[in-house]
Amino acid sequence: MNKKGAYSISILFLLFISACTTPIVEEKTECTDSDDLGYTTQGLVQSAKGTERDTCDSDGNLNELYCEGTESQIEIKDCTELGAYTCVEGYCKETITEEEAQKESVVFVASLDDYFYAVNAETGEQLWSYKIGDTQYSTPLVNNNLVYTGSANDYLYAFNTETGKIMWKHRAGDIYYSPILNEGILYTASRDELVFAFNAETGDIIWDFKTPDENNPSPTIGGDKLFVGSDDNQLYAFNVNSGELLWKFKTLEDIRASAAYANNIVYFGSNDDKLYALNAVTGEKIWEFETGGNIYSAPLINENKIYLASLDSTFYTLNAETGELLWEFDTESSIYAEPVLEGETVYIASNDHNLYAINAETGKKKWTFVTGNTISNKPIIENNLIYLTSNDANIYTINAETGKQIWKYTTGAGIIASPILGKDTVYVGSKDDYLYALNKLDGAVKWKFKTASDIYTSAAVA
């Protein structure tokens, strides 16, 4: 078997590692709230008789959205946690003005049916599509009037966001990870041992470089340098403008995670189970830290701390200057997802089905949120709300302070991609072949768009 074929099997194994069964989802009955005040509720209504139950709710759960002081299953102390909402007579009511309501107009999504789709963000109607012709694993990238996507058919594409016209395409090799954009230059690393820098507008090649082996994660930019990890066990540092190879650093195994950069130091993990800190100018090693497993996610840097997930089921926090272990937190299974830091809390999603909220200074657990299957991607946090997907087919919205569920929506199969947030909408693709647009406030379905196969990647909006 050739290397590309072996890699594709490896990718599929990781994506399905814990999603062995597809849950059976019952069709929900459509209904509306019984109150006539125009306030968004879910399950209970305040009336002259007191608190009454609606005839039914949107997802079979009682996840009420009320302000502080109102009896409910879940209280929202501050409606601004939900975005542009305010407390009106005990309910969180939308207060977005027309000027503020500049919503996204197009949603882009790739499916394993080999098509790339553009969907009307308001109605869910297809605007255009293009048959890429092979599997797409990379998340689309939008910049001005162009949307970029790579695939396993060796090409990187730039489409006009409105018309779907191909503005340029270039043979860049199999691209399994998303390109990155910096100051008008688009950078990609491919499975065909190639690194490219393109003019993002025209597609002209600014520079390219061939490595001895396949390149895995998305590149990382730090200052005037581009860092790329490879299957030849090396991290490469290039000048972002000229493509000049500045240095390379060899580890004992291949590198499958993107690097991170801060204060002229580049940090990256290797499948030799170690995290390395290198001088970004010279490539000289400053320190290394050994975990008990492979490292598949980029480290997270905050001030003088490095937060690191490992497949040994442990989450580590290190001193960024010395590599000294400050604290560690054990989960019950491998951690593939990148950690997320918000305020004084770091959030860790594990294959043990749990999302953990940990005090970022002490490592003490604040709360645990349990899902029904593995969690493949990091949560997204906005306005003190966590949006989390799981292979149990659900997307959850969770209060970031308390860990209490606010709402959930169940799709027809597991979800392995992170959700994407619009102005008032959550967009999420599922392995049930659908792209969903859900109301941020209560999880109500605005629309769903049917493709012909699984959706593995996050969407993008313009």
N, C-alpha and C positions, 0 to 999 in steps of 0.2 A: 504493500500500500504506500502511495506517495505521501509526502509530509503534509500537503494541504488536506488530503482525505483524512489522515490521522487527526489533524487539528480540528476539522469539522466535527468528527466524532467526539473529540474531547470537549468542544464547546457545547454540543448537545447534551453530553453527560452532565456537565456543570449546571446547565440550565434546568435539566430535569432531575437533578440529583436527589431531590426529596419530593418531587411532585409526581408520585407514582400512580395516583388515581385522580380521576376527574370527578369532583363532587356533582351530585345530582341536584339541580336547582329547580324548585317549583315555580311555576309562573305566578306572578303576583297580581292581585286584583287591583285595578285602577280605582282610585277614589279621591275625593277632595276633602279638605277640612270643613267641619260643620259650622265654624264661626264665620260671620259675615263682616268682620272688621278689616279684612285685608291683611291681617298679620300672619306671618309664617309660623305655623306650629306643626307639631308632629306627634299625634297621639292623644293630647289633652287640650282642652279649651277652657279658658276662663269665661264664665257667664254669670248672670245674676244669681243663679242657683249655686254658684261655687265652681269648683273644678270638675269638669265633665269630660268623659272620654269621647273622642271622635268615633265615627262609625268604623273607620279603619285607618291605618297609617301606611306610609309609602314602602316600608321595607320589613314589616312584621315586628319591629322593635319599638319600644317607647323611649325614644331619645329626644326628650323635649328640649326646646331652646328658649329658655326664659331668663329674665333678668334676676338679679339678686333680690331676695325677699319674697319671691313667688314659689310656692310649693311645687316641686317637680322632681323628676328622677335625676335630672342633671341641671344644675344652675350655672348660668354664665354670669360671672360677677361683673364683667364689663363687656358690653356688646361690641365694642371696638375690637375685641379679640377676633371677631368674625369678619373683620374688614370694615367697610363703610356702613356700619349699622349703629343704631342707637336704641335706647330703652324707651318704649312707648307702652304705658299701661301694662307693664309686666312682660311685654314681648320684645324680642329683638327685631326691629323694623329697619328695612333698607333706607339709607339716606343719601345715596349717590346722586349727585347733581348731573345734569346733562353735560356740563363741561368736563366733569370727572369721568364720565362714562365712555371714554374712548376705548372701546373694547377691541379685542383681536378680531380679525376678519376671516383669516384662513388658518386651518389646522393641517399639518402635514404628518403623514404616518406611512411607515413601510410595513409590508406584510410578507409572510413566507410564501404567499401566492406569486411572488416575484414582481409585484406591482408597487409603485410608489404613488400615493394618493394625495390630492389636495381637496379639502372638505370645507364647505361654508361653515364658519364657526357659530353662526346664529341658527342655521336651519339643519345642519348635518347633511346637506345635499352635496353630492360629488361635483366639484368644479372641473377637475381634470385628473387624468391618471397617465402613467407611463409604465410600460412593461420593461423593467430593468433586465429581466431575463435570468436572474440568479438570486440566491439568498441575500437578504439585507439584514445585517446585525447592528450596523452603526446608527446612532440617533441622528436625525437630520439637524442641520445647522442653518439658521436664517440670518441673513445680513442684508439690510436695505431691501432691494427688490429681487434678491436672489436667495434660493434655498439649495443647499449642498447636501448630497448624499453619496455614500460609497456602497459597494456591494462586492459579492464574490465573483462578479463577472469581469474583474480587473479594471473597471472604469470608475472614475470620480466624475459626478455630474453636477452641473450648475444649471438650475431651472429658473425661468422667470416665475415669480411667485403667483402672478395673476393669470398668466396664459398657459403655463406649463411648457413653453418653448424652451428647448435646450439652448442655453446661451453659450455654453462650452462644455466639453467633456474631454477627459484625458486618460489614457491608459496608465494607471498608477499602481496596478497590482491589487490583489484581494484586500479589501479594507474591512476589517471586523470591528474597528473602533473608530470613534468619531474624529473628524478633522478638527483642528483648532485654528482660530483666527486671531491675528495680532497686527494692528496698524496696516490693514489692507493686504496682508499676506496670509494665505491659507497653507497650513502645514499638515502633511499626512505621513503616516508610517504604515507600510503594507506588509502582508504575508509573503510578498514576492521580493523581499530583501531590499526594498526601496524606501528612501525618504525623499519627499518632495517639498519644495516651497513654490507655490503658485501665486501669481497676481490674482487676487480674489475676484476682480472685476472682469478681467480678460481671459484668464486661464493660462496666460503665458508662463512658462517655466522660468523661475528666477534662479533656482539651483536644484540639483538632485545629488543623491549619494547612494551607493550600493553597499550594503553590509554583507558579511559572509553568510548570514542566516536570516530567518524570518524575524520580522519586527512585530511585537505584540501590542502593548498598550498605546493609548493616545500619547503623543508627545507632550512635553511640559516646557513652558517658557519661563526663564528666570533671568531678568536683566536683558543682556544682549546675547543670551545663549538659549539653544534648543537642546533638550535632553531626550534621548530615545533609548529605551531598553530593548534588548534583542534576545533571540533564542541562542545566540552564540555566547551567552552568559555575560555580555558586556553592556555597560551603559556608555553611550556616546554623547559627547558635548560638541555642538556645532555653533559657529557664529550664525545668528539668525538671518543676517543680511547677505552674507557671502556663501554660506554653506561650508566654510573652511572647518575641517575637523580639528578641534582644539585639543582634545584628549579623549581617551577611553579607559574605562576601569573594568577589570575582569573579576567576576565572582565565580563561585563553584557550580552554579546551576543557572538555568534560564531565568529571565526577568519577565514577569507577567503583570506587573502593576506599574501604573504611572508614578513618576517621581513627584516630589514636592520641593519647593524652593523658598528660602527665606534667609535674609541677612548674609547673602553670599555663600550659603551652604545649600547643597542639594542632598535630599534624603530619599532613599528608595529601598524597597524590599526585594529580595530574591528568593527563588525556590530552593536556595541553600539554607533557608529558614532564618536568614539574618537581615536586619535593617542596617544600612550603611549611611554614614554622614561623611560627605566629601567636600573639600574645598572646591567651590564652583569655578574658580579661576584656574587652578592647577590640576584638579582631579585627584589630589592626594587625600588619603583616608584620614579623617579626624578621629572617628571611632566607629565601632560596630557593636550591634547588640543581637544576641542569639535568642530566638524564640524556639518553640518546640514543633513548629510546622511551617509549611509554605506560606508566603504572603501574597495575596491576590488583590489587595486594595491599597490605594495610595495612603500614605500617612497624612495625618492632619496636624498642622502646625498652628499653635497659638502662643504668641509671646515666647516664653522660654520653655514651652512644653511641646512634646511630640506625642500624639495619640495614635496608637497602632493596633490594628486587628490582625489576627493570625488564624490559620486553619487548625491550630492546636487548641481551639476553643477558648483562648484567653485574650483579653484586651489589656494592652500595656500603656502606661504613661511614663515617658522618659524625660529627663532633663535634656533640652535641645543642644546645649553646649557640650555636655560631658557624656551623654548616653546613659547616665545613671538611672536605674529603675526607681521611680517615685511611688507608684502603686500599680497593682494589677487586679483585674476582675475576671473571674471565671464564669463562663457560660457552660451549657451542656452539649454544645456542638460547634462545628466549624463556623467561622465568621468570614463571609465573603464581602459583605457590604461595607462601604466606607463609613466611618463614624461621622456624626454631625454635632457641631458645637453651637449652642445657643445660650448666651448669657453665661451662667455658672454651671450649666448642665451639659453633659455629653451624652448623646443618644446612640445606642448600639443595637443593631438588628442582627439576630443570630439565626442559624439554621435549627436551633432548638425551639423555634416557633415564637420566640419572645422578642419584644422590644424593651430595652432597659434604659432607664433614665438614671444617670450616675452623676454624683457631685464631682465636677471636673477638678476640684482641688484635692479632695480627700479620697475619692474612689468609693465613697459610701453610696449604696443604692438608695434612690429616692422612691422609685416604683417600678413595677413590671407590668407590661401589657401583653396578654397572651393571645396569639392567633391560632389557627388550626393547622398550620403547615409552615414550611420554611419561608424565610424572608430573604429574597435574592438581592434587593437593592436598598439603598439608603432611604430613609424617610425624607420628606420635604416639609420644611417648617415655615409658616407665615402667620404673623399676627397671633402668636402664642397658640397656634393650632398645628398639629402634626398630621400630615397626610401620608398614610402608610399602605403599601400593597403587600399581599401575601399569596403564596401558592395555594391557600385555602379558597381562592376565587374572590376574596373580599378586598375592597378598598375601605380603609377606616379613617375617620377623623377623630383625633384624640386631643383632649386638653393637655397642653404641654406641661402645665404645673402639677396637675393632679393625676394624670394618666387615665382619666375617665373617658370612656367612649362618648362622643357626641352624636355621631351617626356612622352607619356603615352601609355599603351597597354590595350586593352579591351578584357577581357575573356568573357565566356558565362554565368557567374553567379557571385554572390557576393564573395568577398575574405575576410576571417576573420583572416588569419594567417599573421604574419610578413614575408617579403621576406628574403631569405638567399643569401648572396653575396659570389661569387667565385672570381677568379682572374679577369676575364673579363665578367662574366656571373651573371645574377640575376635569382634565382630559386624561383618560387612561385606556390603554389597550390591553386586551385579554387574549388568552389562548383559546377563547371561544370564538375567535375570528372578528370580534367587534371592537370598534373604538367608541368609547362612551364619553358623553359630555354631561357632567353632573353639577347640580347647583351647589356652590360652596357652603351655603348656609345649612341645608338640610339633606343633601345627597339625592334630591329628586332628579330623575332623568330628564334632561332637556331633549336629548336625541341620542341615538346610537347608529353607527355606520357599519355596515356589513362588508367585510372583505371575504376572500375565498380561502383564507388559511390563518394560522396563528399570528399574533402580533407579539414580537419579542422585545421591541425597542420602545423607548419613550417617544411621544409625539413632539412636535415643535409648532409654535404659533407665530403668526405675523399679523 
